[in-house]
Amino acid sequence: MADAQNPLLDWQGPTPPWDAIQPQHLEPAVDQVIADNRALIEQVTAQTTHDWDNTVRAMEAADNRLHKAFQPGSHLHSVCNTSEWRAAYEACLPKLTAYSSEVGQNAALFAAYRAVSQQDGLDQAQRQLLDHALRDFKLSGVALQDTAKQRYREIQLRLAELTNHFERNLLDATDAWQHHVSDEAELAGLPDSARRMAAGKAREKNLEGWLFGLDFPSFDAVITYADNRDWRETVYRAYSTRASDQGEAAGHDPSKDNAPLMREILALRAEEAELLSFANYAELSLASKMAESPAQVESFLLDMAAKARPAAQRELARLSAFAQELGGPSELQPWDIAYYSEKLKTRLFGLEDEALKPYFALPNVLEGMFSAAQKLFRVSFQEQDLAVWHPHVRAFEVRNEAGELIAWFYLDPYAREQKRGGAWMNDMAGRMRTSDGTQLPIATLTCNSAPPSDGRPALLTHDDAVTLFHEFGHGLQHMLTQVDHLGVAGINGVPWDAVELPSQFMENWCWEAESLREFAHHYETGEPIPVDWIDQIRASRTFHAGLGAIRQIEFALFDLRLHNRRDEVDVQALLQSVREQVAVLQPPAWNRFANSFSHIFAGGYAAGYYSYKWAEVLAADAFEAFRENGIFDPATGLRFRQCILETGGSEDAMALFKRFRGREPSVDALLRQDGLLEASAS
């Protein structure tokens, strides 16, 4: 395919031409850019002298072109996972992995970067970028002997294949399972919104009645509201055995079992760490994070567990007593927790999640989210008629207080088939200085909430709104950057255990009365949410905070211990040992949570899932500055923008936090936020 015919090789504009990009464009674009980049690397390394422009900036431009050629296709593979996009994406993976290892192990290029790093006149961002680059060369095996280098490359190729296979199995298992309901009596307890959603799914398949799947809005509706306990158990079993040896009993394809992939992934990661002279993969992972050692992380997690577990035990005991009061089981099972929790929350706070939905219509939530960003960070969002990849997707331009265009932003809010579950922010392009000026950041924000139905706008749960604000926080850090060097601009170069700080920080504006009064308005009447309901929302923030904290600590400890070793491990047995130490509710023996734990087996969180709790401490402490000065205080907002959002990875993360807060973070801020400070002291 000639270059002129391939939109991935030249966007012909500042944003991706989404309506023109097809699966057949991806591999030729990647092939072309990799070939061009290899030729460039030969030129760079052949130079007798090296400086920032002829070496680092030249490689930055090469990296940028490859990113812009591949990233839109990678994104479409996640949100439009057809067989054609899957084949195109998988064809590129080995080529990209091989190229990445080749660059990382290029001794001449490493020497060129090292020569530039020793020169005078570099600013802080340039020095940080070079420090990261030199570290990454070493972590890519640049110092290894030839045989070890080859083995490292083989490991990277196989890991790319395995992690993609893991995610593919999970997506297939999620999409394949369906439960068709023809008798309306089976829907007892489900709210109207869930029934409308299921009826719409059935109509799409030319079926009568209602159709439920394992996409999160569907699963969550059943597990939270269905009165039929057997049905809740059926859906829980199907969800928690996806891509496992237990899946056949729930109607899954046994050939999609992720367990063999997990074992090989872990073995290869351990071998990679050994090649690079680390004791285990956890140490290798932490080499580029804020945390100093696996021991420090484990101590942090166990300390948090000691503070949260007593509260979690009390919460579970209270929930069990409440369930029995309603005639429920004497012993709660995992498929009972959400159901009785919703009823207990309604009794305690007089509020049902379903009753809140009319006040959280997506258009209103978006307006509130953009308004908060404008007040805090002096930026505005304006919807634009740009090419998109699905009719539900919306595009926005982002401008600063001077009216200058600084970024673009896409939102893909709703669940659908052939779309990866969960929520995430993706970087389509980063800020960098070019010969034509400045390339501006492009962020995509993807969620999986329930779509509009029967003429109503999409009505979010409060949790959906929190998730939207969370991902928006990631987007803000990427879009508001003022760093002109791609490798440390936006989210690039930010340590993994600090990258959740802006996202968890932004969640707070879904809990504060002053913010909720501005955007939580009934979608039909325009009436603001009642004041007493806001009080109840705020009071509910600490509801089951102990159980929530313990759940995250369980996942983080499991991840850490899984990678903090070199020997082969029984994954299920290790998970069970962690549960016995910290959990307060034991799932059934057939639960296979690990088989769908894509964060660590297919995402970037291996030996890094602790980052969520670690960054929660940073976010809670940062938000206390706004409690002290006002949640929309412009001076505090500007300081957060300048210290955290604009700086990207251009400086040390702890130094930046201390610049904003005036001191190191305190775990007490998170304990106060979760209502656990007094509980942990008692």
N, C-alpha and C positions, 0 to 999 in steps of 0.2 A: 504494500500500500504506500503510495507516494506521500511524502510529508504533507503536501497541501491538502490531502484528503483526510488527514488524521487530526481531529480536533484536540486530541490530548497532547499533540506536539506544539500546537500554537492555539491558545484559547481565543485569539482574536478579540480580546477584551480583558478586563481585570478579574472577571469571575468565570467559573467553568461553564461551558456551553452544554448544560446538562441534557437538553433535548436533542443534542446531536451525538452524544457519546454512546457508542454501542459496544457490546462485548468484543467484537472483532477488532476494535481499535486498540485494546489494552496491550496485548503482547507485542505487536509491532512497534508501538510507542516506547515500551520499555526496552526492547531490543535496540532501537535506534539511539536512545539516550545513553544506555550503558556503553554502546560502542563509541559514541562521541566522548563520553566521560573518560573512557580508557585512553583514548588518544590525547585528551587534555592532560591526564595524569602523567603520561610520558613526556609531554612538553614541560610540565611543571617541574618534574624531578630532574629533567635534563639541564635545567638552568644552573648556572654557576653561582648565582647569588639568589637569596630568597628574602622577600619582604612581605608585608601584610597584603599588598595589592596583588603581586604576581603569584602568591601561593594561597593564602587563606581565602582572600576574596574570590579568587579564581575557582577554588574548590567549593566555596559557598554557592556560587552560581551554578556549578555542576550539580550539587546536591539539590538545589532548588528546582532545577529543571526535571530531575528524576522524580522528586516529590510531586510536582504538579502533573507529571505524566501518569503516575501510578495511583496517587491518593484518591482522585475521583472514582476510579475503577474499583479500588478497595472499598470505598464507601458504598458504591452501588452493589457490590457483592454482599454487603451487610444488610442493606435495606431493600434490595430487589433480588433475592437469592434464587434466581432461576438457574436451570441447568447450564445455560449459556454463560451467565456471569460466573458461576462456580468453576466451569472449565477454564475460562479466561484467567481468572484469579489464580487458580492452582497451577496453570502453565507458567505464570510469572514468578511464583514463590521461589522455586529453586534458583532461578536466574538472579533474582534480587539478593537472595541469601548468599550465593556464591560471590557476587560482586561486593557485597558488604564485607565479607571475610577477606576478600582479595585486597580491598582498600585498607582495612584495618591491620593487615599484616604486611603492608608495603613498607619495608624498612627505609627506602629512600624518601618516601613521603613523610614518614615519621621524623626522619632526620631534618627534613625541610621545615616542618612545624617546630621542631625543637630549636632550630636556628632562629626562626622568627621570634620565638618566646624569649630569647636571650637579648633581644634588641631593646633599645630605649624608646621612649615616646609613645608607648602603648597606654590606652586608657583602661579603666577598671573592667569594662565589659570585654575588651579584647583580651586582657590577661585571663579573665575567667574562662572565656571560650577556649583559649589555648591550653589552660590547665585541664579542662574537661577533655579536650581532644587528645592530649598526651596520655591522660589516664585511660581513655577509651582505646587508644592504640595498644596499650599494655594489656587491657582486658580482652582485646581481640587476638592476643597471642603474637604480637609483633616480635617479641624476644624469643619465641620458641624456635627449636631446631626444625629442619625441613619436615621430618617425619611427623613430629608433633603438630606442626602447622597444618599438615594435610589432614591429620585426625581431627583437629579442631574444626576445620572446614566441613568435614564429613558429619560431625556432630551437629553443626548449625543447620546443615541441609536437612538432616533427619528430624531435628526438632521442629523446623518450620513445617515439615510434612505432617508430623504427629499432632502438633497443636492445632493445625487447621482441620485435621481429621477429627479431633476431639470436638471442636465447635460444630463441625458438619453433622456428626452423629447426634449431638444434642439438639440442634435445630430440626433435624429430621424426626427425631423422637417426639419433640414438642409438637410439630405440625401434624404428625401422623395420627395422634390419639384424638379421638372425638367421642362424644357421648350424646346420642340423639334422644331427646325426650318428646314423647307424643302425648303423654298424660299430664295435664296441667297440675294435677294434684302433687306430682313429684316436685314441683317448683315452690312448694310451701316455704315461706320465710324469705324468699328472694324478693328484693325490691323491684319496682317497675323498671328501673333503668337496666338492671341485669336481664330482665325478661325481654325487653326491647332489643338489647344487644344480641341475645341468643336467638331471637326470632329473625333478626337481620342476617345472622350467620346461616341459619337454616335456609332462608330465601335465596341466599347466594349459591347454595348447593341444590336448589330446586327441591327442597324438602319442606314438608309440613311440620309445624311444631317449633321446637327449640333445639339449638345445637350448641354444645359447650366443648371447649378445647382446653389446652394447657397454656395458652397465652395468658399473661398475668391477669388482665382484667377479668377474664372468664374464670380462671382458677380462684382468684381472690373472692369473687362474688359467691361461689359455691362454698368455699371453706369458711367464709365469714357469716353467711346468712342462711344457708340451707338447713331447714329443720330436720331433714332426713339424715340421721347420723351415719347410716350405711353408705349413703351417697357421698357424704363428706369423706369418709374413709376411702372409698373407691377413688375419688379424685386425688386425695392426698397420696395414696399408694402410687397412682399413675405418675404424679408429679415428682415424687421423691425416689422413683426407681427408673427415671429416664436414663437411657444409655447405660444400662447395667445388666448384670446376670439375673436380676430379679424382675426385669422388665416384662418378660413374657407373661407372667401372671397378671400384669396390668394391661396386657394387650400391645406391648411394644415388640419390635423386631429384635430377637436376641443377637443378631449379627451386628447390632449397633453398640455392643458393650464397650464402654470406654476403659475398663479396667486394664486390659493389656497395654493400651496406649499410655495410661498413667504410669505403669511400672517402667516402661521403656523411657518415658520422659524423665522420670526421676533418676534412672540409672545414667542416662546421658548427661543430665545436669551435674551429677556427682562426678562423672568422668571429666567434664569440662572444668569443674573447679579444681580437680587434681592436676590437670594439665597446666593450669595457671598458678599452681602452688598455693591454693587455698585449702583449708582443712575440709571445707564442705561448701555446698552451693549457697547456704545462708551467708557465709562470710563474703563470698563473691558478690552476692546481691547487695550487701550493705556497703560495699566499697564505693558506691556512688550515691549513698543516702545520708541523711542527717545522723541517724543512729550509728553508734560507734562499734557495736558488737552484738552478736546474737544473745549473749548473756545480758546485756543491757536491755534489749527488747523483751526477753523473757521476764526479767525482773519487773519491768514496767507493766507487762500484761498481768502477771500474778499479783502485783500490788493493786491494780485496778480490779481484779477478780475478788480479792479479799475485801475490797470496799463495796463491791456491787452484789456479791453473792448473798449476804444476809438479807438484803432488801428483796432480791429475787425469790428467796425461799419464802419470805412473808407474802409476797405478791402471789405466788403460786398457791400457797395455803389458803389465802383469802379467796382466790378464784375457785378453788376446789369446793370450798364451803358454799360459795354462792351457787355453783352449778348444782350441788346436791339440794340446795334450797329450792331450786327450780325443777327438781325431779330428775336431774341429770345423773351421769355415772358417778359411782363412788371413787373411781380412779380416772383422772383425766388422761386422755391420749392426745398426741400432737394435733389430730384433726378436730379436737374439741377447743383448743386454746383460743383461736381467733373468734369462734362462734360465741363462746361464753364471755370472752373479753369485751366484745362489742356490746353485749347485753349488760355487763357490769359497768362499762363506761357510761352507757346510757342511764343506768340507775344513779351512778355517782354524780354525773355532770348534767343529767337531764338532756342529753344531746346524742343524736344518732348521726353517724357519718352520712347516711343517705339524706337526712334532713338538711345537711350542710351543702350538698351538691349544687342546688340552685344558686347558691351564693358564690360558687367557684366556677362559673362558666369560663371557658378558656379565654374568650376575648377580654373579660374583665381582669382575669389573673395576669394576662400579658400586659394590659395597661398598667396595672399596679407594679409589675416587675420593672417595666421600662421607666415608670415614674420614680421608683426608688433609685434606679441607676442615675437618673437625671439629677435628682436632689443630692445624692451622695457624691457622685463622681463627675457631674457636669457633662454628661453625654446624652444624646438623644437618638431615638430609633424611628425610622420612617420606612413603612412598607413600600417595596418596589416591585415593578412588573418585570422580574427577571426569569430566565429559564430555570425550571425546577425538574426534579426527577419523578415526582408523583403529584397528582392534583391536590393532595392535602398539604403539600409543602408550601411554606411562606418564606419570602425573602425580605430582608431589611438592610438599609444602609445605616451606618453609625457615624454620628458627627460629634465633634467636641464643642465646647462652649463658644468657640469662635466661628462655628458653622463649618469647620473644615471636615471633609470626609476622612475618617480614620480606619474604617473596617467595613466588612460585610458579614451578614449573619443569616443563616438559614435555620428554620424550625420544621422538623418532621415529627408531629406530636402523637400520632395514633398507632395502635397495634394493628397488624394485618398479617396475613400469611406471607411466607417467604421473606420475613423481616426478623432479624435477630432480636431476641428479647432484651429487656433491661433498658437502661437509659445511659447515654454517653454524649460527650462533646468530642468532635473531631476537628482536626486542623487541616484545612484544605490548602492553606498558604500562610506563611509567616511573614512578619515585617522584615524587610531588609533594604539596604541602600543599593540601588542599581544605577546603571549608566543613564537611565531615563528618569531617574528620580527615586521615589521610594515605593517599593511594593508593599501594599497594605494587607493586613491579616484578613483571613476568611475563616469563619468558624461555622460548623454545622452542629446543631443540637438535636438529638434524637431521643424521643420518649416512646412509651407504649401504653398510653392511656386509652380509655374507651372512646370511640369516634362519635360524632354527632349521630342522632337517630330520630326518626319521626318528626323532622322539622325543628328539633331542638338543637341548640349548639352543644358542643362537647361540654359535659358537666363533670368536673374533676372532683375527686375526693380531696380532702385536705392533704392527705399523703401525696397525691399526685401533684398538688401545687408545691409542696415542699420539694419534691423531686425536680420539678421544673426550675425552681429558684436555685437548687443545688447545681444543676448542670449549667445554668446561666452564670453562676460564679466562675466555673471553669472558663466559660466563654469570655467573660469580662477580663480575666487575666490574659487571655490570648489576644483579645481585640484592643485592649487599652495600652498595650506595651509601647514604650517610647524608645526601646532599644533597637538599633539599626543593624545588628549583627545576628543573622538568622539562628545560629546555634544556641544563643542565649536570649532570644526574643520571645515574648509571650510565654507559653508553657514550656518552651524548649529550654533544657538545661536546669529546670527546677527539680530539686531532689524529689524522688517519688514520695517520701514521707512528709513533704511539705506541699505537694501539689493539691491536696484536698483542703487546704486552708481556705482559699477563697470560696470554694463551693459550699463547705459546711458553714462558713461565715454567713453567706447570703441566705441560708435557710431561716435565719432569725426573723427576717421581715415577713415570714408567714405566721409568726407567733405573736407579734407585738400589736397591741390594740391600735396604736396610732397608724400603723401601716394597714391593718385589716379594715379599719374604718374607711380607708380611701378606695379600696378596690373590691371588697367583698360585698357586692350588691346583687340583689335578686335579678336573675336574667330576664324575667318577665315584667316585674313591677318597678325595678330600679331602686327598690327600698334597700337601705344599708342593712347589713347584718345586725340583729339586735345586740345591744350592749351586753346583756347577760349571756348571750351565746359566745361573745368574744371572751368574756371572763371564763366561761366553761372550756373554751378551746385552750386558753392559756393554762388553766388549771390541769388540763389533761396532758400537758406536755410531759409531766413527770409520771404519768400513768404507765405502770409496768416498765419504768426506766431501768430497774434492776434486771428484769428479764431480757430487755433489749441489749443492755450492756454485756451481760453474760453470753448471749448468743454471739455477739461480735468477737468477744474475747476467745470463745471456743474456736471460732473459725481461724482467728489469728494465731493462736497457740498451735493448732493443728498444722497450719501452713508452715510456721517457723520450725516446729519439730520434724516435720516431714523433710525439710531441706537442711536441717542442722545435724546432718549425719552423712556418712559416706557409704554405709552398708545398705543392703537391700532391706526393705521394710514392708510389712503387711499393712497396707494403707488403711483398710477397714479396722484392723486391730488397734492401730495407732490412734485413729479417730475416736474409737471407743474409750481408750485410756484417757484421752483428753476430756471426754465427756464425763467420765467417772470422777475426774479431779475437779472440774469447774461447773458442769451443767447441773441444773436442778430438775430437769425433766428429761428422761431417757427415751429416745425414739425407739421404735421396734427394730428387731435385729435385721429385718429386710430393708430398712432405710439405706439408701445408697447416695447420700448427699454428695460425697466426694466425686461421683461420676458426672455431676453437673456443675462442679465448682470451677467454672470457666475462668474466673478471675485469676486463678493460680495455674491452671493447666492450659489455658489458651489465651490468657491476657497478660498484662505486664506486672501482675501482683505476686509472682512467685517469691517466697520469703519476704514479702512486702505487704501482706494483707493487714498487718499491724498498723499500717499507715493511716487507716481510717480512725482508729482510736488516738494515735499519736497526733494527727492533725486536728482531731476534735478538741484536744487540749489547747492547741494554738488558736483555733477558731473561737472557742468559748472565751478565752482570755482576751482576744482581740475585740470581741463584741462588748465586753465589759467597759471598754473605753467609750462606747456609744451609750451604754446605760448611764455612765457617769456624766456625759455631756449632751445627751439627746440623740435618739436613734436616727434622726435626719440632720444632725449637726454638720453643717457644710465644712467646717474647719477640720473636724475629725475625719469626715469622708475624704477630703482632699489629701490628708496625711496618709490615710490607708491607700488611696490611689497611688500616691507618689512613692510610698515605701514598699508596697506589696504588688499592686497590679501593674504599674508601669515598668517595674525593674526586671520582670521575668526571672531568668536564671543568671543574671549578670553579676550578682553578688551572693555572698554566703547567706543562706536562708535564715539562720539564727541571727546574724548581724542585722538583717533587714527587719526581722520581728522586733528585736531590741530597739531599733531605731524608731519603730512605730510606737511601741509600748513603753519604752524607757527602761525595760528590764527583761529578764528571761521569763518565759511563760510559767504559770502556776497551775498545777493539776486541780487545785481547789476550785478554779473557775468552772471547770467541767462538772465537778461534783455538785457545785451549787446549781448549775443549770439543770442537772438531772434530779435534783432533790435528794442526793445521796450523801451530802456532806454530814448532816446530822446523823443519818442512819449509820454511816461508817464509823462515826465517833462513839456511838452508843453501845 
